[in-house]
C-alpha cells in the first residue's frame, strides 16, 4: 500500500512563481475580450495601447495588437476598424438563436463539463456562461449574471484584471459570503477561474502598500461592490508566491466539507491524474489507485468524476448522485 504525504507535496510546490509569457498573453487577451465585449462605442488605437500595451512603442504596439487580433479571431471574436476606433463585428462574432432539445442540452453539459471546470483553459468562464444561456439549469447559474448587473460585474472584472497585469493596487468595497461589507486596499497576486467565477488571490495593504497579514486571501469576482484602480502606485508580488497552491478543484468551493474517495481506473483523465499528485492522498489497491480528497459539493464532485472517468467509492451519497447522473444521461 502506497500513501503520499501532503506535507511532502506542499514542500515540492513551494517554489518561486512568476507569470510565464503564455500566462501574460492569456491575461491580456481576456482583458481585451472583456473590454471590447462591454464597449458601447469603438475603442481607439490610442486607448487600447495606453490600457493594454503601455510599455510598447507605437510600432511595436501595432504589430502586437495585429497578432492579438488574429488570436481573438481564432477564439471567435472579430474586430473591425472604423473611423473612431475598433469594435466587435456582432454578425460574425455572436451566434444567432438555435433551439435545442433537453437531451441535447444534457449531452452538451456532460461533454463540455471537463473544459468548463478546467482552470487552465482560458475560455472556461466564457464557455460556462454560453452554456448557461442555452440551459438555465446548467451549474445553477443565475439569470441575473446576464442582466445589467452582470454588465457592471464584467466592467469591474476588466478593471481588476488590468490592475493585476500592471501590478496596480485596487481600492475596493467587498461583501463576504456572510454579508459583511468591508473597504480594502488590495494587491492582486494571481487569479483562477472556477464554476462561473474568477477568484482573485490578493493581500490586504496598509497606506504604505505593506501587506497587513502574512498570507493573502481569496476574493470572488461578483462580491466586489466597487473597484478603483490606483494607477500611480505599484507593488511587488512575493517571489515565493505560487498560484498553484491556491487553486481549487471544481467541487471544493463551498462551506461544507466531505471526505470522498474516487477510483483512478484505466479510464481516468489527464486532469484527474495531475490533480491526484497535488491534492489529497491516494492508496494502491487491486482495482487501481483510490484517491482520498476533501469536497464541498457532492453533486459537483459526481459531475467532475463523470467528466474525468473516475468511479466514486465513498461516501454513499456521492455514489448515488454519480449513478443518478449516469442514468439520466443514458435515459
C-alpha positions in Angstrom: 0.0 0.0 0.0 1.4 3.4 -1.0 0.5 6.7 0.6 1.7 10.1 -0.4 2.1 12.6 2.4 0.5 16.1 1.9 3.4 17.9 3.6 5.8 16.4 1.1 3.6 17.7 -1.8 3.4 21.2 -0.3 7.1 21.3 0.0 7.5 20.4 -3.6 5.1 23.1 -4.6 6.7 25.9 -2.5 8.8 27.3 -5.3 9.1 30.7 -6.9 6.3 31.5 -9.3 6.2 34.2 -11.9 3.7 34.6 -14.8 5.1 33.0 -18.0 4.8 34.7 -21.3 1.8 32.4 -22.2 0.1 33.4 -19.0 0.6 37.1 -19.6 -0.7 36.6 -23.1 -3.8 34.8 -21.8 -4.5 37.5 -19.3 -4.1 40.3 -21.9 -6.4 38.5 -24.4 -9.1 38.0 -21.7 -8.8 41.7 -20.8 -9.3 42.6 -24.5 -12.3 40.3 -24.8 -14.0 41.9 -21.8 -13.2 45.5 -22.9 -14.5 45.1 -26.5 -17.5 43.0 -25.5 -18.7 45.6 -23.0 -17.8 48.7 -25.0 -20.7 50.9 -26.1 -18.6 52.7 -28.7 -15.5 51.9 -30.8 -12.2 51.9 -28.8 -9.4 54.0 -30.4 -6.0 52.5 -31.0 -4.5 55.1 -28.6 -6.8 54.0 -25.9 -6.0 50.3 -26.5 -2.3 51.0 -26.5 -2.4 53.0 -23.3 -4.6 50.5 -21.4 -3.2 47.1 -22.5 0.2 47.8 -24.1 1.6 50.6 -22.0 5.3 49.6 -22.3 5.4 49.2 -26.1 6.3 51.8 -28.7 3.7 52.8 -31.3 5.2 50.5 -34.0 5.6 47.5 -31.5 2.0 48.0 -30.4 0.7 47.9 -33.9 2.5 44.6 -34.6 1.5 43.1 -31.3 -2.1 44.2 -31.5 -2.3 42.7 -35.0 -1.1 39.4 -33.7 -3.6 39.6 -30.8 -6.5 40.3 -33.1 -5.6 37.1 -35.0 -5.6 35.2 -31.8 -9.0 36.7 -30.8 -10.4 35.8 -34.2 -9.3 32.2 -33.6 -11.4 32.4 -30.4 -14.4 33.7 -32.4 -14.1 37.4 -31.8 -13.7 39.5 -34.9 -12.6 43.2 -34.5 -13.4 45.7 -37.2 -11.6 49.1 -37.6 -13.8 52.1 -38.0 -13.0 55.9 -38.2 -13.2 56.3 -34.5 -11.6 53.0 -33.4 -12.1 49.3 -33.1 -15.3 47.4 -32.5 -16.7 43.9 -32.4 -18.3 42.5 -35.5 -21.5 41.2 -33.9 -22.8 39.4 -37.0 -19.7 37.1 -37.2 -18.7 37.0 -33.5 -22.0 36.1 -31.9 -24.3 33.2 -32.9 -28.0 33.5 -33.7 -30.6 31.8 -31.6 -31.0 28.0 -32.0 -33.4 25.7 -30.2 -32.1 22.5 -28.5 -34.0 19.5 -27.1 -33.5 18.6 -23.4 -31.4 15.5 -24.3 -29.1 17.7 -26.5 -28.7 20.1 -23.6 -27.7 17.3 -21.3 -25.3 15.9 -23.8 -23.6 19.4 -24.1 -23.4 19.7 -20.3 -21.7 16.3 -19.9 -19.5 16.6 -22.9 -18.2 20.1 -22.1 -18.1 19.9 -18.3 -14.4 19.0 -18.4 -13.4 22.2 -20.1 -15.8 24.4 -18.1 -14.3 23.2 -14.9 -10.7 23.4 -16.1 -9.0 26.4 -14.5 -6.1 26.1 -17.0 -8.5 26.5 -20.0 -8.5 30.3 -20.8 -12.1 30.3 -22.1 -13.6 28.2 -19.4 -15.7 31.0 -18.0 -16.9 32.2 -21.4 -17.9 28.6 -22.3 -19.7 28.2 -18.9 -21.7 31.4 -19.5 -22.5 30.3 -23.0 -23.9 27.0 -21.7 -25.9 28.8 -19.1 -27.5 31.0 -21.7 -28.9 27.9 -23.6 -29.6 25.9 -20.4 -30.7 28.0 -17.4 -30.3 25.0 -15.1 -26.6 24.5 -16.1 -24.5 24.7 -12.9 -27.3 26.7 -11.3 -26.1 29.9 -13.0 -28.4 32.8 -12.1 -30.1 34.7 -14.9 -29.0 37.8 -13.1 -25.4 37.3 -14.3 -26.6 38.2 -17.8 -28.5 41.3 -16.8 -27.3 44.9 -16.3 -25.8 43.7 -13.0 -23.7 41.3 -14.9 -22.5 44.1 -17.3 -21.4 46.0 -14.2 -19.6 43.0 -12.9 -17.8 42.5 -16.2 -16.6 46.1 -16.2 -15.2 45.6 -12.6 -13.6 42.3 -13.7 -11.9 44.2 -16.5 -10.5 46.7 -14.1 -9.3 44.0 -11.7 -7.6 42.1 -14.5 -5.9 45.3 -15.8 -4.7 46.2 -12.3 -3.3 42.7 -11.8 -1.5 42.9 -15.2 0.1 46.3 -14.3 0.5 45.4 -10.5 -1.5 48.4 -9.5 -3.3 48.2 -6.1 -7.1 48.5 -6.1 -9.3 50.2 -3.6 -12.5 48.1 -3.3 -15.7 47.7 -1.4 -16.3 44.0 -0.8 -19.0 41.9 0.7 -18.2 38.4 2.2 -20.2 35.3 1.9 -21.6 36.1 5.3 -22.8 39.5 4.1 -20.1 41.6 5.8 -19.1 44.7 3.9 -15.6 46.0 4.1 -13.4 48.7 2.5 -10.0 47.3 1.5 -6.8 48.2 -0.4 -5.7 45.1 -2.2 -2.6 43.9 -4.1 -3.6 41.1 -6.5 -1.1 38.3 -6.7 -2.9 36.0 -9.1 -6.3 34.7 -10.2 -8.0 31.5 -11.3 -11.4 30.6 -12.8 -13.8 28.1 -11.2 -17.5 27.3 -11.6 -18.6 30.5 -13.3 -16.4 32.9 -11.3 -13.0 34.4 -11.2 -11.2 34.2 -7.9 -8.5 36.7 -7.0 -5.8 35.9 -4.6 -4.8 39.2 -3.0 -3.2 40.7 0.0 -4.6 43.5 2.2 -2.4 46.6 2.2 -1.9 49.5 4.5 -1.4 53.1 3.4 2.3 52.4 2.7 1.4 49.4 0.5 2.7 47.0 3.0 0.8 43.7 3.5 -1.1 43.7 6.8 -1.1 39.9 7.1 1.3 37.1 6.4 -1.0 35.3 4.0 -3.2 36.7 1.2 -6.9 35.8 0.9 -9.2 34.7 -1.9 -11.9 37.1 -3.3 -14.7 36.2 -5.7 -15.5 38.4 -8.6 -19.2 39.0 -8.0 -18.7 40.1 -4.4 -16.9 43.3 -5.4 -19.3 46.2 -5.0 -16.9 49.0 -6.1 -13.4 48.9 -7.7 -10.9 51.7 -8.2 -7.5 51.1 -9.7 -4.7 53.2 -8.3 -2.7 53.7 -11.4 0.0 55.9 -9.9 1.1 53.2 -7.5 2.7 49.7 -7.9 3.5 46.7 -5.7 5.7 43.6 -5.8 4.5 40.0 -5.7 6.4 37.9 -3.2 8.9 35.6 -5.1 7.7 32.6 -3.1 4.0 33.1 -4.1 2.7 30.1 -6.1 -0.8 30.4 -7.5 -1.0 26.6 -7.8 -1.2 26.3 -4.0 -4.4 28.4 -4.1 -6.3 26.8 -6.9 -9.1 24.5 -6.0 -10.9 21.7 -7.9 -14.4 22.4 -9.2 -16.1 20.6 -6.3 -14.0 22.2 -3.5 -15.8 25.6 -3.4 -18.3 25.9 -0.6 -18.8 25.9 3.2 -19.4 22.2 3.7 -16.7 19.6 3.9 -16.8 15.9 2.9 -14.1 13.4 2.6 -14.6 11.5 -0.7 -12.8 8.5 -2.3 -12.5 8.2 -6.0 -11.1 5.2 -8.0 -8.5 6.3 -10.5 -9.0 3.5 -13.0 -7.6 3.0 -16.5 -10.0 5.5 -18.0 -9.0 8.3 -15.6 -8.5 11.7 -17.4 -5.2 13.6 -17.5 -6.6 16.4 -15.3 -7.6 13.9 -12.6 -4.2 12.2 -12.6 -2.5 15.5 -12.4 -4.8 16.7 -9.5 -4.1 13.5 -7.6 -0.4 14.4 -7.5 -1.2 17.8 -5.9 -4.3 17.3 -3.7 -5.2 14.7 -1.0 -3.7 11.3 -0.7 -4.1 8.0 -2.6 -3.6 4.3 -1.9 -2.9 1.4 -4.3 -5.5 -1.4 -4.4 -6.1 -4.3 -6.7 -8.6 -2.3 -8.7 -6.3 0.7 -9.0 -5.5 3.9 -7.1 -8.1 5.1 -4.6 -7.8 8.9 -4.2 -9.0 10.5 -0.9 -9.7 14.2 -1.1 -11.9 16.8 0.6 -15.0 18.1 -1.3 -17.6 20.8 -0.6 -20.2 19.9 -3.2 -21.1 16.2 -3.8 -23.1 16.9 -7.0 -20.2 18.8 -8.5 -17.8 16.0 -7.4 -20.1 13.5 -9.2 -20.2 15.5 -12.4 -16.4 16.0 -12.4 -16.0 12.3 -11.8 -18.0 11.5 -14.9 -16.1 14.0 -17.0 -12.8 12.6 -15.8 -13.7 8.9 -15.9 -13.5 8.3 -12.2 -15.6 5.9 -10.1 -16.7 7.2 -6.7 -16.3 4.8 -3.8 -17.3 6.8 -0.7 -19.5 8.3 0.7 -22.7 6.5 -0.4 -24.4 9.9 -1.1 -21.7 10.6 -3.7 -22.0 7.2 -5.3 -25.8 7.6 -5.5 -25.5 11.0 -7.1 -23.0 9.7 -9.6 -25.2 6.8 -10.6 -28.3 9.1 -11.0 -26.4 11.4 -13.3 -25.3 8.5 -15.5 -28.8 7.0 -15.6 -30.2 10.4 -16.6 -27.6 10.8 -19.3 -28.4 7.3 -20.7 -32.2 7.7 -20.5 
